[in-house]
Amino acid sequence: MTKTVLPVSFFLGANNKNGYCSLYNKIYDPYKKGNHIILKGGPGTGKSTLMKKVAERLEKDGYFVERGYCSADPNSLDAVIAPELNFSIFDGTAPHNFDPTLPGLNEHIVDLSVAWNKEYLKSHSEEICELTKENKRMHNIASEYLSVASQIEAQSIILFGGFTDREKVERYATRLGKRLISERKSKSRGKEYKRFLSGITPDGIVVQYDSVVALCENIITIKDEFSVVSPYIAEYIGEYALNMGYDVYKCYCPLFPEFKVEHIIIPELKIAVFTENSYHLSIDECGSRVHATRFFDSEGYKQNKEKIIFQKKAKKELVDEAVRKLSLALDIHDRLEEYYIKATDFERINEISDKIITEADSN
């Protein structure tokens, strides 16, 4: 991976039609020697603060650090990854429940609940239960809105497929791949890092633009309002680079984390293919821009324009409503946190933090 002094951040989870999709199982190989710490504990017990301290210490020592933020609260850390050390630390509690494959070997559980005043929590059990239920209800409603939004998005993809010149797209992607990646680095396939560059959050659609700027000097932007052409080009360039031996960040669409690649980053070549639309605004440092409309049959677009506009508006309203529900869920979560903050002995949390930082630093 490429070292950088600028912050590099992604999302490792997404709010979508399935409720919550986590990429934690993509962070590391449990069978490869390393040090991976899984934090367990409730809200407000200092997990995010602890990870921030670890990230700052590793960066101070000159290591490349990747931060993973929480799509349920984009100001809160979910994970810190230092690939050069094969080290990671992340929040393994709900909604991103995660347990080790080889506990005690390369993976270690740190239980922060040891710092709780459990009697205090029990004395407020009724309030905690009600807030937890209401938080879950808001998240479920948000998922329902996003489920319908993804169905509309799928219909749009099918609609555009009817008047998109696929052969023209394929020819362009082939030429672009050869131009961007002229030499083979290795006969072996590069490593793929699956991430989300954007997230549907309580603050709206949040995009980690700084990560693209930090890692890339040449940004090929595909202006594609309906994300029909850009996923094919991004996927093609990503696979081309991987087969040439380069490591690649593949950044998936939160609504379709199974297959829809929106952006790719090739750190060693300092190259990115970035999708621009109303959700992902243009990056000022953009190297070149391609308009997806050049691959559309203009007559087919005109014939379906009314339906296209309706689908776009409907999807936006559904996503906006999901964001409102996620915002309410975060407010409830903050109230829930207050109980756990009052129940937590932070001197003990600091002792645990210092030990983790010392061990991470000794790697």
QUIKA-V723761 format. One record per residue. N is the residue number from 1. SS is DSSP state (a for helix, b for strand, c for the rest). OMEGA is omega as a letter, one per 40 degrees, with the letter a starting at -180 (999 if undefined). NEAR is the number of other ideal C-beta (glycine too) atoms within 10 Angstrom. Layout:
n,ss,omega,near
N,SS,OMEGA,NEAR
N,SS,OMEGA,NEAR
//
This chain:
n,ss,omega,near
1,c,a,18
2,c,i,15
3,c,i,11
4,c,i,15
5,c,i,8
6,c,a,9
7,c,i,15
8,b,a,22
9,b,i,19
10,b,i,24
11,b,i,28
12,c,i,26
13,b,a,24
14,b,i,25
15,b,a,27
16,b,a,24
17,c,a,21
18,c,a,13
19,b,i,16
20,b,i,16
21,b,a,21
22,b,i,18
23,c,a,21
24,a,a,20
25,a,i,10
26,a,a,13
27,c,a,21
28,c,i,20
29,c,a,12
30,c,a,15
31,c,i,10
32,c,a,9
33,c,i,8
34,c,a,18
35,b,a,19
36,b,a,23
37,b,a,21
38,b,a,20
39,b,i,25
40,b,a,18
41,c,a,23
42,c,i,20
43,c,i,22
44,c,a,18
45,c,i,25
46,c,a,22
47,a,a,26
48,a,i,18
49,a,i,15
50,a,a,26
51,a,i,25
52,a,i,16
53,a,i,18
54,a,a,24
55,a,a,23
56,a,i,13
57,a,a,17
58,a,i,23
59,a,i,18
60,a,i,10
61,c,i,13
62,c,a,9
63,c,i,19
64,c,a,19
65,c,i,24
66,b,i,22
67,b,i,21
68,b,a,25
69,b,a,23
70,b,i,22
71,c,i,27
72,c,i,23
73,b,a,20
74,b,i,17
75,b,a,12
76,b,i,18
77,b,i,22
78,b,a,26
79,b,i,26
80,b,a,25
81,b,i,25
82,b,a,23
83,c,i,18
84,c,i,13
85,c,a,17
86,c,a,16
87,b,i,22
88,b,i,24
89,b,a,26
90,b,a,24
91,b,a,28
92,c,i,23
93,c,a,18
94,c,e,11
95,c,a,16
96,c,i,21
97,c,a,12
98,c,i,19
99,c,a,11
100,c,i,16
101,c,a,13
102,c,a,10
103,b,i,12
104,c,i,8
105,c,i,13
106,c,a,18
107,b,a,20
108,b,i,16
109,b,i,14
110,b,a,18
111,b,a,12
112,a,i,22
113,a,i,15
114,a,a,12
115,a,a,19
116,b,i,18
117,c,a,13
118,a,i,9
119,a,i,8
120,a,i,13
121,a,i,17
122,a,a,10
123,a,i,13
124,c,a,15
125,a,a,10
126,a,a,8
127,a,a,13
128,a,i,19
129,a,a,10
130,a,i,12
131,a,i,20
132,a,i,16
133,a,a,10
134,a,i,17
135,a,i,21
136,a,a,15
137,a,i,14
138,a,i,20
139,a,i,23
140,a,i,12
141,a,i,17
142,a,i,26
143,a,i,18
144,a,i,16
145,a,a,21
146,a,i,28
147,a,i,16
148,a,i,16
149,a,i,23
150,a,i,21
151,a,i,14
152,a,i,19
153,a,i,23
154,a,i,13
155,a,i,14
156,a,i,20
157,a,i,16
158,a,a,10
159,a,a,18
160,a,i,21
161,a,a,10
162,c,i,10
163,c,i,17
164,b,i,21
165,c,a,15
166,a,i,11
167,a,i,9
168,a,i,13
169,a,a,19
170,a,i,14
171,a,i,12
172,a,a,19
173,a,i,20
174,a,i,13
175,a,a,10
176,a,i,19
177,a,a,19
178,a,a,10
179,a,a,9
180,a,a,16
181,c,a,19
182,c,a,9
183,c,i,7
184,c,i,10
185,c,a,14
186,c,i,10
187,c,i,8
188,c,a,8
189,c,i,14
190,c,a,18
191,c,i,13
192,b,i,16
193,b,a,20
194,b,a,17
195,b,i,22
196,b,i,26
197,c,a,27
198,b,i,23
199,b,i,26
200,b,a,26
201,b,i,23
202,c,i,25
203,c,a,14
204,b,i,15
205,b,i,16
206,b,a,17
207,b,a,20
208,c,a,23
209,a,a,18
210,a,a,13
211,a,i,24
212,a,a,23
213,a,a,18
214,a,a,18
215,a,a,23
216,c,i,22
217,c,a,11
218,b,a,15
219,b,i,24
220,b,a,22
221,b,i,23
222,b,i,26
223,b,a,18
224,c,a,24
225,c,a,16
226,c,i,20
227,c,i,25
228,c,a,20
229,c,a,27
230,a,i,28
231,a,i,21
232,a,a,20
233,a,i,25
234,a,i,28
235,a,a,18
236,a,a,20
237,a,i,24
238,a,i,24
239,a,i,18
240,a,i,20
241,a,i,26
242,a,a,18
243,a,i,16
244,c,i,20
245,c,a,17
246,c,i,21
247,c,a,20
248,b,i,25
249,b,i,24
250,b,a,20
251,b,a,29
252,b,i,24
253,b,i,23
254,c,a,27
255,c,a,24
256,b,a,20
257,b,a,18
258,b,a,8
259,b,a,9
260,b,i,21
261,b,a,25
262,b,a,28
263,b,i,30
264,b,i,27
265,b,i,30
266,b,a,26
267,a,a,21
268,a,i,15
269,a,a,22
270,c,a,14
271,b,i,22
272,b,i,29
273,b,a,29
274,b,i,27
275,b,i,27
276,b,i,23
277,c,a,17
278,c,i,10
279,c,i,18
280,c,a,21
281,c,a,11
282,c,i,14
283,c,a,18
284,c,a,8
285,c,a,14
286,c,i,16
287,c,i,14
288,b,a,10
289,b,i,13
290,b,i,19
291,b,a,14
292,a,a,22
293,a,i,12
294,a,a,12
295,a,a,24
296,b,i,18
297,c,a,12
298,a,a,9
299,a,i,9
300,a,i,15
301,a,a,15
302,a,a,11
303,a,a,13
304,c,a,16
305,a,a,10
306,a,i,9
307,a,i,12
308,a,a,17
309,a,i,10
310,a,a,11
311,a,i,17
312,a,a,17
313,a,a,11
314,a,i,15
315,a,a,21
316,a,a,14
317,a,i,12
318,a,i,20
319,a,i,24
320,a,i,13
321,a,i,17
322,a,i,25
323,a,i,20
324,a,i,16
325,a,i,21
326,a,i,27
327,a,i,16
328,a,i,18
329,a,i,23
330,a,i,22
331,a,i,14
332,a,i,20
333,a,i,21
334,a,i,14
335,a,i,15
336,a,i,20
337,a,a,17
338,a,i,14
339,a,a,20
340,a,i,22
341,a,i,13
342,a,a,12
343,c,a,22
344,b,i,23
345,c,a,13
346,a,i,13
347,a,i,8
348,a,i,14
349,a,i,19
350,a,i,15
351,a,i,12
352,a,i,18
353,a,a,21
354,a,a,12
355,a,i,11
356,a,a,21
357,a,i,17
358,a,i,10
359,a,i,14
360,a,a,23
361,a,a,15
362,c,i,7
363,c,999,14
//
